[in-house]
Amino acid sequence: MTTHKEATTIFYGGNIFTMEPGSSLTISPKVAAIAISDGIIMAAGTLEEVFHHRGKNTKVIFLNDQTLLPGFIECHQHATLCAIIKSSFVNIGAMKYRTYAQIAAVMKDRLAKLESDDDWGLFFAWDPELVPDLPALSANYIDKNFSSTTPIFIIGQSGHVSWANHPAMDAAGIDESTPDPPGGTIVRDENGIPTGQFFEEPAMGLVTAAMPSPDAATLVKGFEDQWRYYASVGITTTTDMAYLDTPTLNEYLQHLSDQPDCPIRLATYNLAHPGDYVNKSKKKTAPPNQGCGCVPTMLIKRIPKLAAKAKGAKTAARSVSNYSELLWQAGIKLIGDGSPHCGTAAVREPFMNTPLTEILGFPTAPTYGSLNTDSEALAAAMKHFHDEGTQIAIHTHGERASEQAIRAYTQVLGDAGAGDCRHRMEHCGLATVDQIHRAAALGLSLSFFVDHLRYYGKVYMTDLFGERVNRWTPLSEATKSGMTWTIHQDHPTFPGDAQPFANIRTAVTRCTRDDPTTPYGPEYRVPVHEALMAYTANAAWQLHREDTLGTITVGKKADLVIVDKNPYEVEPVDLHQIGVVDSFLNGRSNGFAEVQTLPGTGINVLVKKE
């Protein structure tokens, strides 16, 4: 190195994987040590090269066989919605609870602790797919078993269905005379009386409009807790897909990113409706049922304005745009079809017709799901954004949705391909091998939701797709196609919280959490190295941040994660047990570990806080 600038921090004595591309498909390149200065990696190489930058004020950390990696980048989350839900709702999902008795106890405990007669019982992640003994909910059932006086509102794990008791419907003014709003369904009995079940945001929003709004301080804490959670599992950059660009929400995000201890970066993909971009001489189409875009709308409408901005904070911008290095708009989000969890993913073969699909409220069999928009409108929207140089990400779960997206991209891109726009397709659950290779030929980049298999592999086999589950997200074919791809988890409409190493385990094993010996489509497994690349170098490239993030390279941001085991040496079925010791943003510790000196040695090590 030609520079003799003093390092702020030096790490050595462990497994330091740079994750630089172009390396073997089995393991990342390693260096012996790295040095950081002013939040930038200033040296990475041999001990001699790195310790050349040691000065009297340099903090030197011996990794003691821990593993240092670039900070993880989660390319498809709904980060703001995660924070908002955690601020108001109690999670009753199947990541933690396995029986109705456990869930009912949690709900009753929460109701008993409500402090005001105006409070509601709000619950999220009711999941009959994973908790088989859950009863069929209705207003009558909730009244009888939980409360007939306190308003109660329960959202299903998929985010597409909800239930309310009679006090909640009364507060919302919902009765037999209330019409179904466009794009939503109020389920009714044979006499036309609402049962308490609601499908999709327009209908669910009738209830949430009557809910008390959380106060700004509670929401700020919810955001802070969510941001720190991401950092605690090694995620230093995350996303908000289908972001609703409102002045109020922008103000919260800008306030968070302005804080000196902000632990993560956030890239947004603003939600767009294809019907808005059809030829102006034609009649606009109303925004359709927007699939995974439904839940954010109804909850974000309830956000109060931030009461007071922190002293010295920037003036709130009208939109996120390129607000700062910690907050920027990466692109836009289109939604091509719905969800496998409610039979709206646009598939080629019909969903199975089982007692579970009836409980989940699938459309009348045979059902093939549905496309959210017509092909002309989709192509018009893609052309609009491509022409202005904006990256597009489109939600496609079923084969028909993937086909529609690829054809629209082909129409818009022509022989030139995507170029450096790096347009995306999201989830790609049942995308075929042929579709993946055609997408690669266009220069598209795919982000796969392989982790469905961890929770839903078995139920997909027995109740939704049958043998088709074995070709769910064929990752190895994406590698063969030559494209740059990533994996994601799509919270909060997925059980629990973001867990990169659990997702990596699924990509490598294709097994469920309860049966590590039965892979679904073993030919589509990928090596640990490819799964790690999907969370680091590939993800940075997908977000157009490969110049600053994603690898341990001189000149890049010192966004790092230290873990307690070497993922290349852990048994694949145990990858989810790897623990994060600490994460770093711009070289600053996020505070999950403390520096301790080994007795009698003067050597500093990192120890995770209890």
C-alpha positions as CSV (number, residue, x, y, z in Angstrom):
1,M,0.0,0.0,0.0
2,T,1.2,3.5,-0.8
3,T,-0.7,5.3,1.9
4,H,0.5,5.4,5.5
5,K,-2.7,6.7,7.0
6,E,-3.4,5.3,10.5
7,A,-6.2,2.8,10.8
8,T,-9.1,3.3,13.2
9,T,-9.6,-0.5,13.6
10,I,-7.8,-3.6,12.5
11,F,-9.3,-7.1,12.5
12,Y,-7.2,-10.3,12.2
13,G,-6.9,-13.8,13.5
14,G,-10.0,-15.3,12.1
15,N,-11.7,-16.3,8.8
16,I,-12.0,-13.1,6.8
17,F,-13.9,-13.9,3.6
18,T,-14.0,-11.1,1.0
19,M,-16.8,-12.5,-1.1
20,E,-15.3,-10.9,-4.2
21,P,-16.8,-12.2,-7.4
22,G,-14.9,-14.2,-10.0
23,S,-13.7,-16.7,-7.4
24,S,-14.4,-20.4,-7.1
25,L,-18.0,-21.6,-6.7
26,T,-17.0,-23.5,-3.6
27,I,-15.3,-20.9,-1.3
28,S,-14.6,-17.2,-1.1
29,P,-11.1,-15.6,-1.2
30,K,-9.7,-14.9,2.2
31,V,-7.4,-12.3,3.7
32,A,-5.4,-12.4,6.9
33,A,-6.5,-9.0,8.2
34,I,-8.3,-5.8,7.3
35,A,-7.9,-2.2,8.3
36,I,-10.6,0.5,8.5
37,S,-10.4,4.2,8.5
38,D,-13.1,6.8,8.3
39,G,-15.7,4.0,7.7
40,I,-13.8,2.7,4.6
41,I,-11.8,-0.4,4.2
42,M,-8.3,1.0,3.7
43,A,-6.4,-2.3,3.6
44,A,-7.1,-6.0,3.1
45,G,-4.4,-8.6,2.8
46,T,-1.5,-10.0,4.7
47,L,-0.7,-9.2,8.3
48,E,2.3,-7.2,7.2
49,E,0.3,-5.1,4.7
50,V,-2.5,-4.4,7.2
51,F,-0.5,-3.8,10.3
52,H,1.5,-1.2,8.4
53,H,-1.5,1.0,9.2
54,R,-1.4,0.4,12.9
55,G,-1.0,3.6,14.9
56,K,-1.0,4.5,18.6
57,N,-4.8,5.0,18.5
58,T,-5.7,2.0,16.4
59,K,-8.1,-0.5,18.0
60,V,-6.8,-4.0,17.2
61,I,-9.3,-6.9,17.4
62,F,-8.2,-10.5,17.4
63,L,-11.1,-12.5,15.9
64,N,-10.2,-15.6,17.8
65,D,-11.4,-17.9,15.0
66,Q,-14.6,-16.0,14.4
67,T,-15.6,-15.3,10.8
68,L,-15.8,-11.8,9.2
69,L,-18.0,-11.3,6.2
70,P,-19.4,-8.3,4.3
71,G,-22.6,-7.1,5.9
72,F,-25.7,-9.0,4.5
73,I,-28.0,-7.2,2.1
74,E,-31.6,-8.3,2.1
75,C,-33.0,-7.5,-1.4
76,H,-36.8,-8.0,-0.7
77,Q,-38.2,-6.9,2.6
78,H,-41.1,-4.7,3.6
79,A,-39.1,-3.0,6.3
80,T,-41.5,-0.2,7.1
81,L,-44.4,-2.5,7.4
82,C,-42.4,-4.8,9.7
83,A,-41.9,-1.9,12.0
84,I,-45.5,-0.7,11.9
85,I,-46.9,-4.1,12.6
86,K,-44.6,-4.7,15.5
87,S,-45.6,-1.3,16.9
88,S,-49.3,-2.3,17.2
89,F,-49.9,-6.0,16.6
90,V,-49.0,-9.1,18.7
91,N,-47.4,-11.8,16.5
92,I,-49.1,-15.1,16.8
93,G,-47.3,-16.8,13.9
94,A,-46.1,-20.3,13.5
95,M,-42.4,-19.6,13.8
96,K,-43.0,-19.5,17.6
97,Y,-46.3,-21.2,18.2
98,R,-47.3,-24.7,17.0
99,T,-50.8,-25.2,18.5
100,Y,-54.1,-23.3,18.8
101,A,-53.8,-23.6,22.6
102,Q,-50.6,-21.7,22.6
103,I,-51.9,-19.0,20.4
104,A,-55.2,-18.6,22.3
105,A,-53.2,-18.2,25.5
106,V,-51.2,-15.4,24.0
107,M,-54.3,-13.6,22.7
108,K,-56.1,-13.9,26.0
109,D,-53.1,-12.6,27.9
110,R,-52.8,-9.6,25.6
111,L,-56.5,-8.8,25.9
112,A,-56.2,-9.0,29.7
113,K,-53.5,-6.4,29.6
114,L,-55.3,-3.7,27.5
115,E,-55.3,-0.5,29.5
116,S,-58.2,1.4,28.0
117,D,-61.7,0.7,26.9
118,D,-60.7,2.3,23.6
119,D,-57.9,-0.2,23.0
120,W,-58.2,-3.0,20.4
121,G,-56.8,-6.5,20.5
122,L,-54.6,-6.6,17.4
123,F,-53.0,-9.8,16.2
124,F,-50.9,-10.7,13.2
125,A,-49.9,-14.0,11.4
126,W,-52.8,-16.4,12.0
127,D,-51.6,-19.3,9.9
128,P,-53.8,-22.4,9.3
129,E,-51.2,-23.8,6.8
130,L,-48.7,-24.3,9.6
131,V,-50.9,-24.7,12.7
132,P,-53.4,-27.4,11.6
133,D,-55.6,-27.3,14.7
134,L,-56.6,-23.6,14.2
135,P,-60.3,-23.2,14.1
136,A,-62.3,-21.5,11.4
137,L,-62.6,-17.9,12.5
138,S,-65.7,-15.7,12.4
139,A,-67.0,-12.8,14.4
140,N,-69.2,-15.1,16.4
141,Y,-66.3,-17.4,17.2
142,I,-64.1,-14.5,18.3
143,D,-66.9,-13.0,20.4
144,K,-67.5,-16.3,22.1
145,N,-64.0,-17.4,22.8
146,F,-62.1,-14.1,23.3
147,S,-64.3,-11.0,23.8
148,S,-67.7,-9.7,22.8
149,T,-66.9,-6.2,24.1
150,T,-63.4,-5.4,23.1
151,P,-62.8,-4.9,19.3
152,I,-60.5,-7.6,18.0
153,F,-58.8,-7.7,14.6
154,I,-56.7,-10.6,13.3
155,I,-54.6,-10.5,10.1
156,G,-53.5,-13.7,8.5
157,Q,-49.9,-14.5,7.9
158,S,-50.2,-14.0,4.1
159,G,-51.5,-10.4,4.6
160,H,-54.4,-11.1,2.3
161,V,-57.1,-12.1,4.8
162,S,-58.4,-10.9,8.1
163,W,-61.1,-11.4,10.7
164,A,-62.9,-9.1,13.1
165,N,-65.3,-9.6,15.9
166,H,-68.6,-7.7,16.2
167,P,-67.3,-4.8,18.3
168,A,-64.7,-4.2,15.6
169,M,-67.2,-4.3,12.8
170,D,-69.6,-2.0,14.8
171,A,-66.8,0.5,15.3
172,A,-66.2,0.4,11.5
173,G,-69.9,0.7,10.7
174,I,-69.9,-2.6,8.8
175,D,-73.2,-4.4,8.4
176,E,-75.3,-6.2,5.8
177,S,-75.8,-2.9,3.9
178,T,-72.0,-2.3,3.5
179,P,-71.0,-3.0,-0.1
180,D,-67.9,-4.9,-1.1
181,P,-65.3,-2.3,-2.1
182,P,-63.6,-2.7,-5.5
183,G,-60.8,-5.3,-5.1
184,G,-62.0,-6.5,-1.7
185,T,-64.5,-9.0,-0.3
186,I,-66.6,-8.9,2.8
187,V,-67.5,-12.6,3.4
188,R,-71.2,-13.1,4.1
189,D,-73.4,-15.9,5.3
190,E,-76.4,-17.2,3.4
191,N,-78.5,-14.3,4.7
192,G,-76.0,-11.7,3.5
193,I,-74.8,-10.9,7.0
194,P,-71.0,-10.3,7.2
195,T,-69.3,-13.2,8.9
196,G,-66.3,-11.2,10.1
197,Q,-63.9,-12.4,7.4
198,F,-62.4,-10.0,4.9
199,F,-60.2,-10.6,1.8
200,E,-57.7,-8.0,0.5
201,E,-56.8,-4.5,1.5
202,P,-59.9,-2.6,0.3
203,A,-62.1,-4.7,2.5
204,M,-59.6,-5.1,5.4
205,G,-59.1,-1.4,5.3
206,L,-62.7,-0.8,6.2
207,V,-61.9,-2.2,9.7
208,T,-58.4,-0.7,10.1
209,A,-59.8,2.8,9.3
210,A,-61.7,2.5,12.6
211,M,-58.7,1.4,14.7
212,P,-57.0,3.8,17.0
213,S,-53.7,5.1,15.5
214,P,-50.5,4.4,17.3
215,D,-48.8,7.5,18.6
216,A,-45.6,8.8,17.0
217,A,-43.3,7.9,19.8
218,T,-44.5,4.3,19.7
219,L,-43.9,4.2,16.0
220,V,-40.4,5.7,16.2
221,K,-39.5,3.1,18.8
222,G,-41.0,0.4,16.5
223,F,-38.8,1.6,13.7
224,E,-35.7,1.8,15.8
225,D,-36.3,-1.7,17.2
226,Q,-36.8,-3.1,13.7
227,W,-33.7,-1.5,12.3
228,R,-31.7,-2.8,15.2
229,Y,-33.2,-6.3,14.7
230,Y,-32.0,-6.3,11.1
231,A,-28.5,-5.3,12.3
232,S,-28.6,-8.0,15.0
233,V,-28.8,-10.8,12.4
234,G,-26.1,-9.3,10.2
235,I,-28.2,-7.3,7.8
236,T,-26.6,-3.9,7.1
237,T,-28.7,-3.0,4.1
238,T,-32.3,-3.9,3.6
239,T,-35.2,-2.9,1.3
240,D,-38.8,-1.7,1.3
241,M,-40.5,-3.3,-1.7
242,A,-43.8,-1.7,-2.7
243,Y,-43.0,1.4,-0.6
244,L,-45.8,3.9,-0.3
245,D,-44.1,7.3,-0.9
246,T,-46.0,9.5,1.5
247,P,-44.7,12.7,3.2
248,T,-45.4,11.3,6.6
249,L,-43.7,8.0,6.1
250,N,-40.8,9.7,4.4
251,E,-40.3,11.9,7.4
252,Y,-40.0,8.9,9.7
253,L,-37.4,7.2,7.4
254,Q,-35.4,10.4,7.0
255,H,-35.5,11.0,10.8
256,L,-34.1,7.5,11.3
257,S,-31.4,7.8,8.8
258,D,-30.3,11.1,10.2
259,Q,-29.5,9.5,13.6
260,P,-25.7,9.1,14.2
261,D,-26.2,5.5,15.4
262,C,-28.5,4.4,12.6
263,P,-27.5,0.7,12.2
264,I,-28.6,0.0,8.6
265,R,-29.1,1.3,5.1
266,L,-32.5,1.2,3.4
267,A,-33.3,1.1,-0.3
268,T,-36.9,1.6,-1.4
269,Y,-38.8,0.4,-4.4
270,N,-41.9,2.6,-4.8
271,L,-45.2,0.8,-5.6
272,A,-46.6,1.6,-9.1
273,H,-49.8,0.7,-10.7
274,P,-49.5,-0.3,-14.4
275,G,-52.9,1.1,-15.2
276,D,-51.5,4.6,-14.7
277,Y,-49.2,4.3,-17.7
278,V,-51.5,3.2,-20.5
279,N,-51.7,5.5,-23.5
280,K,-53.3,8.7,-22.2
281,S,-55.9,8.7,-24.9
282,K,-57.3,5.5,-23.5
283,K,-59.3,5.2,-20.3
284,K,-57.2,4.5,-17.3
285,T,-57.7,1.2,-15.6
286,A,-58.3,1.3,-11.9
287,P,-55.5,-0.1,-9.7
288,P,-56.3,-3.9,-9.4
289,N,-56.0,-6.1,-6.4
290,Q,-52.3,-5.6,-5.8
291,G,-51.4,-8.9,-4.2
292,C,-48.6,-8.4,-1.7
293,G,-49.1,-4.6,-1.9
294,C,-52.3,-4.7,0.0
295,V,-51.3,-4.7,3.6
296,P,-49.0,-1.6,3.6
297,T,-51.8,0.7,2.3
298,M,-54.3,0.1,5.1
299,L,-51.7,0.4,7.9
300,I,-49.6,3.3,6.5
301,K,-52.8,5.4,6.2
302,R,-52.9,5.3,10.0
303,I,-49.5,6.8,10.7
304,P,-49.5,10.1,12.6
305,K,-47.1,12.8,11.7
306,L,-43.8,12.9,13.5
307,A,-44.4,15.3,16.3
308,A,-41.0,17.0,16.3
309,K,-37.9,16.5,14.3
310,A,-34.6,16.0,16.1
311,K,-32.6,19.1,16.6
312,G,-30.3,19.6,13.7
313,A,-32.1,17.1,11.4
314,K,-32.4,17.8,7.7
315,T,-35.6,19.3,6.3
316,A,-37.9,16.6,5.3
317,A,-37.8,15.9,1.5
318,R,-41.0,15.4,-0.5
319,S,-39.8,11.9,-1.4
320,V,-37.0,9.5,-0.5
321,S,-35.2,10.0,-3.8
322,N,-31.4,9.9,-2.9
323,Y,-31.8,11.4,0.5
324,S,-28.5,10.0,1.9
325,E,-26.1,7.1,1.7
326,L,-28.4,5.4,4.3
327,L,-31.7,6.1,2.5
328,W,-32.4,6.1,-1.2
329,Q,-35.0,5.0,-3.8
330,A,-33.6,2.1,-5.8
331,G,-36.4,1.6,-8.2
332,I,-40.1,0.8,-8.6
333,K,-42.2,-2.2,-7.8
334,L,-45.0,-3.7,-10.0
335,I,-47.1,-6.7,-8.9
336,G,-47.9,-9.3,-11.5
337,D,-50.0,-11.8,-9.6
338,G,-51.1,-12.7,-6.1
339,S,-50.0,-15.2,-3.4
340,P,-49.8,-19.0,-3.3
341,H,-51.3,-18.8,0.2
342,C,-54.7,-17.6,-1.1
343,G,-54.8,-19.2,-4.5
344,T,-54.2,-16.0,-6.4
345,A,-50.7,-16.8,-7.8
346,A,-51.2,-17.1,-11.6
347,V,-50.3,-20.7,-12.2
348,R,-50.5,-22.9,-15.3
349,E,-52.0,-26.0,-13.5
350,P,-54.8,-25.5,-11.0
351,F,-54.3,-25.4,-7.3
352,M,-55.3,-28.5,-5.5
353,N,-58.7,-28.6,-3.9
354,T,-58.4,-29.7,-0.3
355,P,-60.0,-28.9,3.0
356,L,-57.1,-26.6,3.8
357,T,-57.6,-24.5,0.6
358,E,-61.3,-24.1,1.6
359,I,-60.2,-22.9,5.1
360,L,-57.8,-20.5,3.4
361,G,-60.6,-19.1,1.2
362,F,-59.3,-20.1,-2.2
363,P,-61.5,-19.2,-5.1
364,T,-63.9,-21.9,-6.3
365,A,-62.0,-24.9,-7.8
366,P,-60.5,-25.3,-10.3
367,T,-58.6,-22.1,-9.7
368,Y,-55.5,-20.9,-11.6
369,G,-55.0,-17.7,-9.7
370,S,-55.0,-14.4,-11.6
371,L,-52.9,-11.8,-13.3
372,N,-53.1,-8.4,-11.7
373,T,-53.1,-6.4,-14.9
374,D,-53.4,-6.9,-18.6
375,S,-50.3,-7.2,-20.8
376,E,-50.7,-3.9,-22.6
377,A,-50.8,-1.9,-19.3
378,L,-47.9,-3.9,-17.9
379,A,-45.7,-3.3,-21.0
380,A,-46.7,0.4,-21.0
381,A,-45.6,0.8,-17.4
382,M,-42.3,-1.1,-18.0
383,K,-41.6,1.1,-21.0
384,H,-42.3,4.3,-19.0
385,F,-39.8,3.4,-16.3
386,H,-37.2,1.8,-18.5
387,D,-37.1,4.9,-20.7
388,E,-36.4,7.1,-17.7
389,G,-33.7,4.7,-16.5
390,T,-35.5,3.5,-13.4
391,Q,-35.0,-0.1,-12.2
392,I,-38.1,-2.3,-12.3
393,A,-38.9,-5.1,-9.9
394,I,-42.0,-7.2,-10.6
395,H,-43.7,-9.7,-8.3
396,T,-44.2,-13.0,-10.1
397,H,-45.1,-16.2,-8.3
398,G,-46.9,-18.4,-10.8
399,E,-45.7,-19.5,-14.3
400,R,-48.3,-17.3,-16.1
401,A,-47.1,-14.2,-14.2
402,S,-43.5,-15.0,-15.0
403,E,-44.4,-15.5,-18.7
404,Q,-46.3,-12.3,-18.8
405,A,-43.4,-10.4,-17.3
406,I,-40.8,-11.9,-19.6
407,R,-42.9,-11.1,-22.7
408,A,-43.5,-7.6,-21.5
409,Y,-39.8,-7.1,-20.8
410,T,-39.0,-8.6,-24.3
411,Q,-41.4,-6.2,-25.9
412,V,-39.9,-3.2,-24.1
413,L,-36.2,-4.1,-24.2
414,G,-36.0,-5.7,-27.7
415,D,-32.6,-6.9,-28.8
416,A,-30.8,-4.4,-26.5
417,G,-31.8,-6.2,-23.3
418,A,-31.9,-4.6,-19.9
419,G,-28.5,-3.0,-20.1
420,D,-27.4,-1.6,-16.8
421,C,-30.9,-1.1,-15.5
422,R,-30.7,-4.6,-14.0
423,H,-34.5,-5.1,-14.1
424,R,-35.8,-7.7,-11.6
425,M,-38.3,-10.4,-11.2
426,E,-39.3,-11.2,-7.6
427,H,-40.1,-14.5,-5.8
428,C,-40.3,-16.6,-9.0
429,G,-41.8,-19.5,-7.0
430,L,-42.9,-21.7,-10.0
431,A,-40.9,-20.0,-12.7
432,T,-39.8,-22.7,-15.1
433,V,-36.3,-23.5,-16.1
434,D,-37.0,-22.2,-19.6
435,Q,-38.3,-19.0,-18.2
436,I,-35.2,-18.5,-16.0
437,H,-32.9,-18.9,-19.0
438,R,-35.0,-16.6,-21.1
439,A,-34.9,-14.0,-18.3
440,A,-31.1,-14.3,-18.2
441,A,-30.8,-13.8,-21.9
442,L,-32.7,-10.5,-21.5
443,G,-30.2,-9.4,-18.9
444,L,-32.8,-9.6,-16.0
445,S,-31.8,-10.4,-12.4
446,L,-34.0,-12.6,-10.3
447,S,-34.6,-12.6,-6.5
448,F,-35.9,-16.0,-5.3
449,F,-38.2,-16.7,-2.4
450,V,-36.7,-20.2,-1.8
451,D,-37.3,-20.1,2.0
452,H,-41.0,-20.9,1.4
453,L,-39.7,-24.5,1.5
454,R,-38.5,-24.2,5.1
455,Y,-42.0,-23.7,6.4
456,Y,-44.4,-24.6,3.6
457,G,-42.6,-27.4,1.6
458,K,-44.7,-30.2,3.1
459,V,-48.1,-28.4,3.0
460,Y,-47.4,-27.2,-0.6
461,M,-46.9,-30.9,-1.5
462,T,-50.0,-32.2,0.3
463,D,-52.5,-29.4,-0.1
464,L,-51.5,-26.7,-2.7
465,F,-49.2,-27.9,-5.5
466,G,-48.4,-31.6,-5.2
467,E,-45.2,-32.6,-7.0
468,R,-44.8,-29.1,-8.5
469,V,-43.2,-28.0,-5.2
470,N,-40.1,-29.9,-6.2
471,R,-39.3,-27.3,-8.8
472,W,-40.0,-24.3,-6.5
473,T,-37.3,-21.7,-7.1
474,P,-34.8,-23.8,-9.1
475,L,-31.7,-21.9,-7.9
476,S,-29.1,-24.1,-9.6
477,E,-30.7,-23.3,-13.0
478,A,-30.3,-19.6,-12.3
479,T,-26.5,-20.2,-11.8
480,K,-26.3,-22.2,-15.0
481,S,-28.1,-19.4,-16.9
482,G,-25.2,-17.0,-16.0
483,M,-27.5,-14.4,-14.3
484,T,-26.8,-12.6,-11.1
485,W,-29.4,-13.7,-8.6
486,T,-30.3,-13.2,-4.9
487,I,-32.5,-14.8,-2.3
488,H,-34.9,-13.1,0.2
489,Q,-37.5,-13.7,2.8
490,D,-40.3,-11.0,2.2
491,H,-41.2,-10.2,5.8
492,P,-43.6,-9.5,7.4
493,T,-45.8,-11.8,5.2
494,F,-43.6,-14.7,6.1
495,P,-43.2,-16.4,9.5
496,G,-41.0,-14.8,12.1
497,D,-38.3,-12.3,11.4
498,A,-35.5,-12.0,8.9
499,Q,-32.9,-14.7,9.4
500,P,-30.2,-14.8,6.6
501,F,-28.6,-18.0,7.7
502,A,-31.9,-19.8,7.9
503,N,-32.6,-18.7,4.3
504,I,-29.1,-19.8,3.3
505,R,-29.8,-23.2,4.9
506,T,-32.9,-23.6,2.7
507,A,-31.1,-22.7,-0.4
508,V,-28.4,-25.3,0.3
509,T,-30.6,-28.1,1.6
510,R,-34.2,-27.4,0.2
511,C,-35.5,-29.1,3.4
512,T,-38.2,-28.0,5.8
513,R,-37.4,-26.9,9.3
514,D,-38.9,-30.2,10.8
515,D,-37.4,-32.7,8.3
516,P,-33.7,-32.0,7.4
517,T,-33.5,-35.3,5.5
518,T,-36.1,-34.8,2.8
519,P,-35.1,-32.2,0.1
520,Y,-37.7,-30.9,-2.3
521,G,-36.0,-30.9,-5.7
522,P,-32.5,-31.7,-4.6
523,E,-31.2,-31.1,-8.1
524,Y,-31.9,-27.4,-7.5
525,R,-29.7,-27.0,-4.4
526,V,-26.8,-24.6,-4.5
527,P,-23.4,-24.6,-2.6
528,V,-23.0,-22.5,0.5
529,H,-20.8,-20.1,-1.4
530,E,-23.5,-19.3,-3.9
531,A,-26.0,-18.6,-1.2
532,L,-23.6,-16.3,0.6
533,M,-22.9,-14.5,-2.6
534,A,-26.7,-14.0,-2.9
535,Y,-26.6,-12.0,0.4
536,T,-23.4,-10.0,-0.3
537,A,-21.8,-9.3,-3.7
538,N,-24.8,-10.3,-5.8
539,A,-27.2,-8.3,-3.7
540,A,-25.0,-5.2,-3.8
541,W,-25.0,-5.5,-7.6
542,Q,-28.7,-6.0,-7.8
543,L,-29.1,-2.7,-5.9
544,H,-26.6,-0.9,-8.0
545,R,-24.3,-0.5,-5.0
546,E,-21.5,-2.9,-6.0
547,D,-19.0,0.0,-6.1
548,T,-19.4,0.6,-2.3
549,L,-21.0,-2.5,-0.7
550,G,-21.1,-6.3,-0.9
551,T,-17.4,-7.3,-0.7
552,I,-14.5,-6.7,1.6
553,T,-12.5,-4.6,-0.9
554,V,-10.2,-1.6,-0.4
555,G,-12.2,1.6,-0.9
556,K,-15.6,0.1,-0.1
557,K,-17.7,0.9,2.9
558,A,-16.9,-1.1,6.1
559,D,-20.3,-2.7,6.4
560,L,-19.4,-6.0,8.1
561,V,-20.8,-8.9,10.1
562,I,-18.9,-11.1,12.5
563,V,-20.3,-14.6,13.2
564,D,-19.3,-17.3,15.6
565,K,-18.8,-20.1,13.1
566,N,-17.3,-20.5,9.6
567,P,-20.3,-21.2,7.3
568,Y,-18.1,-23.1,4.9
569,E,-17.4,-25.7,7.6
570,V,-20.9,-26.0,9.2
571,E,-23.1,-28.9,8.3
572,P,-25.7,-27.5,5.9
573,V,-28.6,-28.5,8.1
574,D,-27.1,-26.5,10.9
575,L,-26.4,-23.3,9.1
576,H,-29.4,-21.6,10.8
577,Q,-27.6,-22.0,14.1
578,I,-24.7,-19.7,13.2
579,G,-24.9,-16.7,15.5
580,V,-24.1,-13.1,14.8
581,V,-21.5,-11.6,17.2
582,D,-21.7,-8.0,15.9
583,S,-22.4,-6.0,12.8
584,F,-20.8,-2.8,11.6
585,L,-22.0,0.1,9.5
586,N,-19.4,2.4,8.1
587,G,-16.9,0.7,10.4
588,R,-19.0,1.6,13.5
589,S,-20.0,-1.3,15.8
590,N,-23.8,-1.7,16.2
591,G,-23.1,-2.6,19.8
592,F,-24.1,-6.2,20.0
593,A,-20.6,-7.2,21.3
594,E,-18.1,-5.7,23.7
595,V,-14.3,-5.6,23.5
596,Q,-12.6,-7.7,26.2
597,T,-8.9,-8.2,26.8
598,L,-7.7,-11.7,27.3
599,P,-6.1,-12.0,30.7
600,G,-2.3,-11.7,30.7
601,T,-2.1,-11.2,26.9
602,G,-3.1,-7.6,26.1
603,I,-5.1,-9.1,23.1
604,N,-8.5,-7.7,22.4
605,V,-11.4,-10.0,21.4
606,L,-15.1,-9.4,20.7
607,V,-17.6,-11.1,23.0
608,K,-21.3,-11.0,22.3
609,K,-23.3,-9.2,25.0
610,E,-25.8,-11.2,26.9
